[in-house]
Amino acid sequence: MTSVPLTLRRPRRPAGSTARRRRRTGGMLVLVAWLCGIAFFLPVAWMVLTSFHSETDAATNPPSVGAGLTLDGYREFFGAGSGISPWPPLINSLTASVASTLLVLALAVPAAYALSIKPVRKWSDVLFFFLSTKMLPLVAGLLPVYLIAQNTGMLDSIWLLVILYTSMNLPIAVWMMRSFLAEVPVEMLEAASTDGAGLHTTLTRIVAPVAMPGIAATALISFIFSWNELLFARVLTGIVAGTSPVFLTSFVTSQGLFLAKVCAAATVISLPVLIAGFAAQDKLVQGLSLGAVK
């Protein structure tokens, strides 16, 4: 008589328990996301609150949260006490950031098109070359750039910053735009080629509208990086081409209290970036997720 082996089966879990477990996991992830968001937002909120305090209240330890509010820090920033206007540095930052961002887009879109839609030979080596330029610390190239700017008479020139910001942001822009343009349907390009569309027409009328969220995300990131840059602007500019981050450092002094003025200046200087981010919020989310999933 032969024995038949018994097969033990694992009991199935009810569908309701699986759904509850997924809801708990999703709730925990949402909670962690909110905690991370609050942790990143608290320093910004504290900076804004401190900007409305007097210098005495801002320097107390522990900080005085319920201290009286005042606009003295903003009056100092806008030159009420010192007579120094913040508008030239702000205009210089805006000029350098916008001009360099436009140049980055004008160069990055055709380069990304050649590396994704119409790939050139050894395109991976080209991408690695672009990425390798970001491995050099900025301070390592500061002295050669200074000597070149001095010999060419471009010290304290806003156009020197435009060239530097374009070269600094171009590698990241090419990498981002390549992932975005890789999502453009090939059928649309083949149809355009069949109709006799040239490269300029293909880029402006077919590729650009489809990849507009990615272009907006790339433009916003390039603008933020250019607006926040301090090292080159501090060393290579002076009175004529000084930018807003350089103007911000002028409020840090070795004598007296300055925390409220610095927070007020940082709040005002951060507003253009925040406004641009909120204005392009939808495009930014679409662009950053455009090349994430094939």
C-alpha positions in Angstrom: 0.0 0.0 0.0 1.5 3.3 -1.1 1.1 6.5 0.9 0.0 9.7 -0.8 2.0 12.7 0.3 0.0 15.5 1.7 0.6 19.0 0.3 0.4 21.7 2.9 -1.0 25.0 1.5 -0.4 28.3 3.1 -3.8 29.8 4.0 -4.7 32.8 2.0 -5.0 36.1 3.7 -8.3 37.9 3.4 -8.4 40.6 0.8 -9.5 43.1 3.5 -6.4 42.6 5.5 -4.1 43.2 2.5 -6.0 46.4 1.7 -5.7 47.6 5.3 -2.0 46.8 5.3 -1.5 48.8 2.1 -3.4 51.7 3.5 -1.2 51.7 6.6 1.9 51.6 4.5 0.6 54.5 2.4 -0.3 56.4 5.5 3.2 56.0 6.9 4.8 57.1 3.7 2.6 60.2 3.6 3.5 61.0 7.2 7.2 60.6 6.5 6.8 62.9 3.4 5.1 65.5 5.5 7.8 65.3 8.2 10.5 65.7 5.6 8.7 68.7 4.0 8.2 70.4 7.4 11.9 69.8 8.2 12.9 71.5 5.0 10.4 74.3 5.4 11.2 75.2 9.1 14.5 77.0 8.4 12.8 79.1 5.7 9.9 80.0 8.0 12.4 80.8 10.7 14.3 83.1 8.4 11.2 85.0 7.4 10.0 85.4 11.0 13.5 86.6 12.1 13.5 89.2 9.3 10.5 90.9 11.0 12.3 91.1 14.4 14.5 93.8 15.7 18.2 93.1 15.9 18.1 92.8 19.6 15.3 90.2 19.6 16.9 88.3 16.7 20.1 87.9 18.6 18.6 86.5 21.8 19.5 83.0 22.8 17.2 81.1 23.0 15.4 82.9 20.2 12.4 85.0 21.1 9.5 83.7 19.0 6.9 86.0 20.3 8.9 89.2 20.0 7.4 92.3 18.4 7.4 92.6 14.7 9.1 95.4 12.8 10.1 96.3 9.2 13.5 97.8 10.2 15.4 94.9 8.5 13.6 95.6 5.2 14.2 99.3 5.5 17.9 98.7 5.9 17.9 96.4 2.9 16.2 98.9 0.6 18.7 101.6 1.7 16.7 103.6 4.1 19.7 103.8 6.5 22.8 103.3 4.4 21.6 104.9 1.1 22.8 101.9 -0.9 20.2 100.7 -3.4 19.7 96.9 -3.8 18.2 97.3 -7.3 21.5 97.3 -9.4 22.6 93.9 -7.8 19.1 92.5 -8.3 19.0 93.6 -12.0 22.5 92.1 -12.5 21.4 88.8 -11.1 18.2 88.8 -13.2 20.2 89.7 -16.3 22.9 87.0 -15.8 20.4 84.3 -14.8 17.9 85.0 -17.7 20.5 85.4 -20.4 22.5 82.3 -19.3 19.3 80.2 -19.1 18.3 81.2 -22.6 21.8 80.3 -23.9 21.7 77.0 -22.0 18.3 76.1 -23.6 19.5 77.1 -27.1 22.5 74.8 -26.8 21.1 72.0 -24.7 18.1 71.2 -26.9 20.0 70.5 -30.1 22.7 68.6 -28.2 20.1 66.5 -26.4 18.3 65.9 -29.8 21.6 64.6 -31.2 22.2 62.3 -28.2 18.7 60.9 -27.9 16.5 61.1 -31.0 19.3 61.1 -33.6 22.1 59.5 -31.6 25.6 60.1 -32.7 28.4 57.6 -32.5 29.7 56.9 -29.0 27.0 59.1 -27.5 27.6 57.6 -24.1 31.2 58.9 -24.1 29.9 62.3 -25.0 27.5 62.2 -22.0 30.3 61.1 -19.7 32.4 64.0 -20.9 29.6 66.4 -20.1 29.3 64.9 -16.6 33.0 64.9 -16.0 33.1 68.7 -16.3 31.0 68.8 -13.1 33.6 66.8 -11.1 36.0 69.7 -10.9 35.5 71.8 -7.8 34.7 75.4 -8.7 37.4 76.8 -6.5 40.0 74.8 -8.5 39.2 76.7 -11.7 38.8 80.1 -10.0 42.4 81.3 -10.5 42.6 80.4 -14.3 39.3 82.0 -14.9 40.4 85.1 -13.0 43.6 85.4 -15.0 41.8 85.0 -18.3 39.2 87.6 -17.3 41.9 90.0 -16.2 43.9 89.6 -19.4 40.8 90.0 -21.6 39.5 93.0 -19.6 36.3 91.2 -18.6 36.6 91.6 -14.8 33.5 93.2 -13.2 31.4 92.4 -16.3 28.0 90.9 -16.3 28.7 89.1 -19.6 31.5 87.2 -18.0 29.0 85.8 -15.5 26.7 84.9 -18.4 29.4 82.9 -20.1 30.4 81.2 -16.8 26.8 80.3 -15.8 26.1 79.0 -19.2 29.1 76.7 -19.1 28.3 75.6 -15.6 24.7 74.7 -16.2 25.0 73.3 -19.7 26.1 69.7 -18.7 23.2 69.2 -16.4 20.8 70.7 -18.9 22.0 68.3 -21.6 21.5 65.3 -19.3 18.1 66.4 -18.3 16.9 67.3 -21.8 18.2 64.0 -23.2 15.9 62.0 -20.8 13.0 64.3 -21.8 13.5 64.1 -25.5 13.8 60.4 -25.4 10.1 60.3 -24.6 9.2 62.1 -27.9 7.3 59.5 -30.1 9.5 58.5 -33.1 6.4 58.3 -35.3 5.9 62.0 -35.1 9.5 62.7 -36.2 9.2 60.2 -39.1 6.0 61.9 -40.2 7.7 65.3 -40.1 10.7 63.9 -42.0 8.3 62.5 -44.6 6.6 65.9 -45.0 10.0 67.5 -45.7 10.5 69.3 -42.3 14.0 70.4 -41.7 15.9 70.3 -38.4 14.8 73.8 -37.3 11.2 73.1 -38.0 11.4 69.7 -36.3 12.9 71.2 -33.2 10.6 74.3 -32.9 7.2 72.9 -34.1 7.3 69.2 -33.1 9.9 68.5 -30.4 9.6 71.7 -28.4 5.8 71.5 -27.8 6.0 67.8 -26.7 9.0 68.3 -24.5 7.8 71.7 -23.1 7.4 70.4 -19.5 11.0 69.2 -19.6 12.2 72.4 -21.1 10.5 74.4 -18.4 12.0 72.2 -15.7 15.5 72.6 -17.2 15.1 76.3 -17.5 13.9 76.7 -13.9 16.8 74.6 -12.5 19.3 76.6 -14.6 17.8 79.8 -13.4 18.0 78.8 -9.8 21.6 77.7 -10.1 22.6 80.9 -11.8 20.7 83.1 -9.3 22.2 81.5 -6.3 25.8 81.4 -7.5 28.2 83.3 -5.2 31.8 82.2 -5.6 32.5 83.5 -9.1 30.3 86.6 -8.6 32.2 87.4 -5.4 35.7 87.1 -6.9 35.1 88.3 -10.4 32.8 91.2 -9.9 32.9 94.5 -8.0 30.7 97.6 -8.0 29.4 97.4 -11.6 28.4 93.7 -12.0 27.9 92.7 -8.4 24.9 90.3 -8.0 22.3 89.9 -5.3 24.1 87.1 -3.3 27.2 89.3 -3.2 25.1 92.2 -2.0 23.7 89.9 0.7 27.1 89.2 2.1 27.7 92.9 2.6 25.2 92.9 5.5 27.5 90.5 7.5 29.8 92.8 9.6 32.4 92.2 12.3 30.8 94.8 14.6 27.2 95.2 15.7 24.1 93.0 15.2 23.1 92.0 11.7 21.0 88.8 11.8 17.6 90.5 11.2 19.0 92.5 8.2 20.6 89.4 6.7 17.3 87.5 7.1 15.4 90.3 5.5 17.8 90.5 2.6 17.8 86.7 2.1 14.0 86.7 2.1 13.8 89.4 -0.6 16.5 87.8 -2.7 14.7 84.4 -2.5 11.4 85.8 -3.8 12.2 85.7 -7.5 13.2 82.0 -7.3 10.1 81.2 -5.3 7.8 83.1 -7.7 9.3 81.3 -10.7 9.0 78.0 -8.9 5.3 78.5 -8.1 4.6 79.9 -11.6 6.1 76.8 -13.2 5.0 74.3 -10.6 2.9 72.2 -12.9 5.4 72.2 -15.7 8.2 71.4 -13.2 6.4 68.3 -11.8 5.5 67.1 -15.3 9.0 67.7 -16.6 10.8 66.0 -13.7 8.5 62.9 -14.1 8.6 62.9 -17.9 11.7 60.8 -18.3 11.3 58.8 -15.1 9.3 55.8 -16.6 9.6 54.5 -20.0 
